Amino acid sequence: MSRTVVLRGHVVGPKAVALDSPAPPNADEAEVRVSVPDAPASRKLSEILRDLPPGTRSAADIEAQIEEERSSWGE
């Protein structure tokens, strides 16, 4: 006859679990159950971009950078 002991731990690799406390001395087998958090709700890219803080560069500065880059391409 066997008894079940619950031990907490963390997944540390694809096939490895680190226990937070030692297993009983006579333990020879384990069954592992992993808690997987729910995926966060996805957001539309437009919502993510809208929530970003405003930039600090002027339109003229950005246009100058683009023109400088295009000039470096040559013909």
Sequence and secondary structure as in RCSB ss.txt:
>XXXX:A:sequence
MSRTVVLRGHVVGPKAVALDSPAPPNADEAEVRVSVPDAPASRKLSEILRDLPPGTRSAADIEAQIEEERSSWGE
>XXXX:A:secstr
        EEEEETTEEEESS   TT                  HHHHHHHS    S HHHHHHHHHHHHHTT  
